[in-house]
């Protein structure tokens, strides 16, 4: 049964590729070759390179390529095809030209259809397809979070545009506190999503799954570089945070400390020492500002009470209400 299904899938691939070749549809042909029905092998570097080269020309070439990719992702009921489409999306984010990346970021930021919403994806054609379905659901959600986090950061995470550590530090140093907190939250959200990755189970050793794990592993390194830059920047800003910003920072740092995924990702003790140091000092900022606010409220209430007493209690009141406390 499995062999018959594989044969049918291969026949579909050949028929689709032949039709695309006859019609001279370069984008369609490149995509079909990169996203075949084979459940065990990822897209080849050659096919991915050909797909990425569609962004070397004009926007008129790149836009149809992304549209074809997203349509294939949405219309397929085959878990291998879906995963290969998502791998192609991942490669575009990491290695694609600006034109391809820009077309990809349109979904769903412009209010269009969310092509990465695959939470109901199920392929029960075989046990391996059923196992791969859970990877499709998670990987689509992960790629959506990558796009959302990249939008918050202002660049595609893991791409060449984020590789220069020095320029990134310079950029981060110029951010407003609120923007810096927003970027930190986006990065931690991405780490949380990685932590939801399915167990390998019977897919262990599957080269398609291994390719996904390799790509996500590269993302982990990029994410932690960005997080580390922001933790160091907050250490320099501790005296410049408002009460609300200090509270939000403490919450973000607690999320880091409590994240099992981040604990797995980062073994360097100096990172965790820095997180602990910044959290403790931010907590002190919160307490100090809370005490100041409390004292200010007390002073305000006391002055209001004095004004109230002066405006209400006259000499006539003393006679009308002979309280022993008032007579004193």
JOGIBEL-V636551 format. One record per residue. N is the residue number from 1. RES is the residue in one letter. SS is DSSP state (H for helix, E for strand, C for the rest). OMEGA is omega in radians with two decimals (none if undefined). BURIAL is + if it has 16 or more other ideal C-beta (glycine too) atoms within 10 Angstrom, else -. Layout:
# JOGIBEL-V636551
{{N:RES:SS:OMEGA:BURIAL} {N:RES:SS:OMEGA:BURIAL}}
This chain:
# JOGIBEL-V636551
{{1:X:C:3.14:-} {2:X:H:3.14:-} {3:X:H:3.12:-} {4:X:H:3.13:-} {5:X:H:3.11:-} {6:X:H:3.13:+} {7:X:H:3.11:-} {8:X:H:3.11:-} {9:X:H:3.13:+} {10:X:H:3.11:-} {11:X:H:3.09:-} {12:X:H:3.13:-} {13:X:H:-3.11:+} {14:X:H:-3.12:-} {15:X:H:-3.14:-} {16:X:H:-3.13:+} {17:X:H:3.11:+} {18:X:H:3.11:-} {19:X:H:-3.14:-} {20:X:H:-3.14:+} {21:X:H:3.12:-} {22:X:H:-3.11:-} {23:X:C:3.13:-} {24:X:C:3.11:-} {25:X:C:-3.04:-} {26:X:H:-3.10:+} {27:X:H:-3.13:+} {28:X:H:-3.12:+} {29:X:H:3.12:+} {30:X:H:-3.11:+} {31:X:H:-3.12:+} {32:X:H:3.13:+} {33:X:H:-3.13:+} {34:X:H:-3.04:+} {35:X:C:-3.14:+} {36:X:C:-3.08:+} {37:X:C:-3.12:+} {38:X:C:-3.04:+} {39:X:C:-3.00:+} {40:X:C:-3.09:-} {41:X:C:3.11:-} {42:X:C:3.07:+} {43:X:C:-3.14:+} {44:X:C:3.08:-} {45:X:H:-3.14:-} {46:X:H:-3.12:-} {47:X:H:3.10:+} {48:X:H:3.12:+} {49:X:H:3.11:-} {50:X:H:3.12:+} {51:X:H:-3.13:+} {52:X:H:-3.12:+} {53:X:H:3.10:+} {54:X:H:3.10:+} {55:X:H:-3.12:+} {56:X:C:-3.11:-} {57:X:C:-3.09:-} {58:X:C:3.06:-} {59:X:H:3.14:-} {60:X:H:3.08:-} {61:X:H:-3.08:+} {62:X:H:-3.07:+} {63:X:H:3.10:+} {64:X:H:-3.14:+} {65:X:H:3.12:+} {66:X:H:-3.14:+} {67:X:H:3.12:-} {68:X:H:3.13:+} {69:X:H:-3.11:+} {70:X:H:3.11:+} {71:X:H:3.11:-} {72:X:H:3.12:+} {73:X:H:-3.09:+} {74:X:H:-3.01:+} {75:X:H:-3.08:-} {76:X:C:3.02:+} {77:X:C:-3.12:-} {78:X:C:-3.05:+} {79:X:H:-3.14:+} {80:X:H:3.11:+} {81:X:H:-3.14:+} {82:X:H:-3.14:+} {83:X:H:3.14:+} {84:X:H:3.04:+} {85:X:H:3.14:+} {86:X:H:3.05:+} {87:X:H:3.09:+} {88:X:H:3.08:+} {89:X:H:-3.13:+} {90:X:H:3.13:+} {91:X:H:3.10:+} {92:X:H:3.11:+} {93:X:H:-3.05:+} {94:X:H:-2.97:+} {95:X:H:-3.07:+} {96:X:C:3.07:+} {97:X:C:-3.13:+} {98:X:H:-3.10:-} {99:X:H:3.11:+} {100:X:H:-3.14:+} {101:X:H:-3.13:+} {102:X:H:3.11:+} {103:X:H:3.13:+} {104:X:H:-3.09:+} {105:X:H:3.11:+} {106:X:H:-3.10:-} {107:X:H:-0.16:+} {108:X:H:-3.04:-} {109:X:H:-3.09:-} {110:X:C:-3.12:-} {111:X:C:3.13:-} {112:X:C:-3.10:-} {113:X:C:3.08:-} {114:X:C:-3.08:-} {115:X:C:-3.13:+} {116:X:C:3.12:+} {117:X:C:-3.08:-} {118:X:C:-3.07:+} {119:X:C:-3.13:-} {120:X:C:-3.08:-} {121:X:C:3.08:+} {122:X:C:3.03:-} {123:X:C:-3.08:+} {124:X:C:-3.11:-} {125:X:C:3.11:+} {126:X:C:3.11:-} {127:X:H:-3.14:-} {128:X:H:3.11:+} {129:X:H:3.11:+} {130:X:H:3.09:-} {131:X:H:-3.13:+} {132:X:H:3.13:+} {133:X:H:3.13:+} {134:X:H:3.08:+} {135:X:H:3.09:+} {136:X:H:-3.11:+} {137:X:H:-3.13:+} {138:X:H:-3.06:+} {139:X:H:3.09:+} {140:X:H:3.10:+} {141:X:H:3.12:+} {142:X:H:-3.14:+} {143:X:H:3.06:+} {144:X:H:3.11:+} {145:X:H:3.08:+} {146:X:H:3.13:+} {147:X:H:3.13:+} {148:X:H:-3.14:+} {149:X:H:3.11:+} {150:X:H:3.10:+} {151:X:H:3.12:-} {152:X:H:-3.12:+} {153:X:H:-3.11:+} {154:X:C:3.07:-} {155:X:C:-3.12:-} {156:X:C:-3.07:+} {157:X:C:3.13:+} {158:X:C:3.13:+} {159:X:C:3.14:+} {160:X:H:-3.11:-} {161:X:H:-3.12:+} {162:X:H:-3.01:+} {163:X:C:-3.09:-} {164:X:C:-3.06:-} {165:X:H:-3.09:-} {166:X:H:3.13:-} {167:X:H:3.10:-} {168:X:H:3.10:+} {169:X:H:3.13:-} {170:X:H:3.12:-} {171:X:H:-3.11:-} {172:X:H:-3.12:+} {173:X:H:-3.14:-} {174:X:C:-3.11:-} {175:X:C:2.98:+} {176:X:C:-3.12:-} {177:X:H:-3.10:+} {178:X:H:3.13:-} {179:X:H:3.12:-} {180:X:H:3.09:+} {181:X:H:3.12:+} {182:X:H:3.11:-} {183:X:H:3.11:+} {184:X:H:3.11:+} {185:X:H:3.14:+} {186:X:H:3.14:+} {187:X:H:3.13:+} {188:X:H:3.09:+} {189:X:H:3.12:-} {190:X:H:3.09:+} {191:X:H:3.10:+} {192:X:H:-3.13:-} {193:X:H:3.08:+} {194:X:H:3.14:+} {195:X:C:3.13:-} {196:X:C:-3.13:-} {197:X:C:-3.13:+} {198:X:C:3.00:+} {199:X:C:-3.11:-} {200:X:C:3.14:-} {201:X:H:-3.12:-} {202:X:H:3.12:-} {203:X:H:3.13:+} {204:X:C:-3.09:-} {205:X:C:3.09:-} {206:X:C:-3.05:+} {207:X:H:3.10:-} {208:X:H:3.11:+} {209:X:H:3.12:+} {210:X:H:3.11:-} {211:X:H:3.11:+} {212:X:H:-3.13:+} {213:X:H:3.09:-} {214:X:H:3.14:-} {215:X:H:3.13:+} {216:X:H:3.09:+} {217:X:H:3.07:-} {218:X:H:3.10:-} {219:X:H:-3.14:+} {220:X:H:-3.12:+} {221:X:H:3.13:-} {222:X:H:-3.13:+} {223:X:H:-3.08:+} {224:X:H:3.05:+} {225:X:H:-3.13:-} {226:X:H:3.12:+} {227:X:H:-3.11:+} {228:X:H:3.10:+} {229:X:H:-3.09:+} {230:X:H:3.06:+} {231:X:H:3.12:+} {232:X:H:3.13:-} {233:X:H:3.11:+} {234:X:H:3.11:+} {235:X:H:3.13:-} {236:X:H:-3.01:-} {237:X:H:-2.97:+} {238:X:H:3.14:-} {239:X:H:-3.05:-} {240:X:H:-3.10:-} {241:X:C:3.02:+} {242:X:C:3.14:-} {243:X:H:-3.12:-} {244:X:H:3.13:-} {245:X:H:3.12:+} {246:X:H:3.11:+} {247:X:H:-3.13:+} {248:X:H:3.12:+} {249:X:H:3.11:+} {250:X:H:3.13:+} {251:X:H:3.13:-} {252:X:H:-3.13:+} {253:X:H:3.06:+} {254:X:H:3.10:-} {255:X:H:3.11:+} {256:X:H:-3.10:+} {257:X:H:-3.08:-} {258:X:H:-3.10:-} {259:X:C:3.10:+} {260:X:H:-3.12:-} {261:X:H:-3.14:+} {262:X:H:3.09:+} {263:X:H:3.11:-} {264:X:H:-3.08:-} {265:X:H:-3.01:+} {266:X:C:3.10:+} {267:X:C:-3.08:-} {268:X:C:-3.10:-} {269:X:H:-3.12:-} {270:X:H:3.07:-} {271:X:H:-3.10:+} {272:X:H:3.05:-} {273:X:H:3.13:-} {274:X:H:3.11:+} {275:X:H:3.14:+} {276:X:H:-3.13:-} {277:X:H:-3.13:-} {278:X:H:3.14:+} {279:X:H:-3.13:+} {280:X:H:3.14:-} {281:X:H:3.07:+} {282:X:H:3.07:+} {283:X:H:3.09:+} {284:X:H:3.08:-} {285:X:H:3.13:+} {286:X:H:-3.12:+} {287:X:H:-3.14:-} {288:X:H:3.14:-} {289:X:H:3.10:+} {290:X:H:3.11:-} {291:X:H:3.12:-} {292:X:H:3.13:-} {293:X:H:3.14:-} {294:X:H:3.13:-} {295:X:H:3.13:-} {296:X:H:3.11:-} {297:X:H:3.12:-} {298:X:H:3.13:-} {299:X:H:-3.14:-} {300:X:H:3.14:-} {301:X:H:3.14:-} {302:X:H:-3.14:-} {303:X:H:3.09:-} {304:X:H:3.14:-} {305:X:H:3.11:-} {306:X:H:-3.13:-} {307:X:H:3.12:-} {308:X:H:-3.13:-} {309:X:H:-3.11:-} {310:X:H:-3.08:-} {311:X:H:-3.08:-} {312:X:H:-3.03:-} {313:X:C:3.08:-} {314:X:C:3.12:-} {315:X:H:3.12:-} {316:X:H:3.13:-} {317:X:H:3.12:-} {318:X:H:-3.11:-} {319:X:H:-3.09:-} {320:X:H:-3.13:-} {321:X:C:-3.08:-} {322:X:C:3.11:-} {323:X:C:3.09:-} {324:X:H:3.14:-} {325:X:H:-3.11:-} {326:X:H:-3.13:-} {327:X:H:3.10:-} {328:X:C:none:-}}
